[in-house]
Amino acid sequence: MKKAADALEDELDKNRMFAKKMEGSQVLLRDYICFWYGDERGAKTRCARDLGVSPQQVNRWLNLNVYIENRKLKRPDPNPIDVVFPDWIESYFTYQEKQTKE
């Protein structure tokens, strides 16, 4: 039981660290999808559904090397697009904010 709890805590810490990295720097959309959704079949589709766009749009963004910075999708050139993170990912950001306030 202790081993399973430690493994879960390690996974939570890893997720919190990635969320912290996303707050302060640029993260490629490809890395975001691989980390939060995994690299198995259907990951891009689940991400597209959570972002409220089509899977084809996610593929276009991946081809353009779109990145996330300050909660916005940005391409190497033009206008940023606001990203609304799903609640299950947003919880890692709110955890970080609580930790910094304490």
Secondary structure in CASP SS format (residue, H / E / C, confidence):
PFRMAT SS
TARGET T0000
AUTHOR 0000-0000-0000
METHOD secondary structure of the structure
MODEL  1
M C 1.00
K H 1.00
K H 1.00
A H 1.00
A H 1.00
D H 1.00
A H 1.00
L H 1.00
E H 1.00
D H 1.00
E H 1.00
L H 1.00
D H 1.00
K H 1.00
N H 1.00
R H 1.00
M H 1.00
F H 1.00
A H 1.00
K H 1.00
K H 1.00
M H 1.00
E H 1.00
G H 1.00
S C 1.00
Q C 1.00
V E 1.00
L E 1.00
L H 1.00
R H 1.00
D H 1.00
Y H 1.00
I H 1.00
C H 1.00
F H 1.00
W H 1.00
Y H 1.00
G C 1.00
D C 1.00
E C 1.00
R C 1.00
G C 1.00
A H 1.00
K H 1.00
T H 1.00
R H 1.00
C H 1.00
A H 1.00
R H 1.00
D H 1.00
L H 1.00
G C 1.00
V C 1.00
S C 1.00
P H 1.00
Q H 1.00
Q H 1.00
V H 1.00
N H 1.00
R H 1.00
W H 1.00
L H 1.00
N H 1.00
L C 1.00
N C 1.00
V C 1.00
Y E 1.00
I E 1.00
E E 1.00
N C 1.00
R C 1.00
K E 1.00
L E 1.00
K E 1.00
R C 1.00
P C 1.00
D C 1.00
P C 1.00
N C 1.00
P C 1.00
I E 1.00
D E 1.00
V C 1.00
V C 1.00
F C 1.00
P C 1.00
D H 1.00
W H 1.00
I H 1.00
E H 1.00
S H 1.00
Y H 1.00
F H 1.00
T H 1.00
Y H 1.00
Q H 1.00
E H 1.00
K H 1.00
Q H 1.00
T H 1.00
K H 1.00
E C 1.00
END
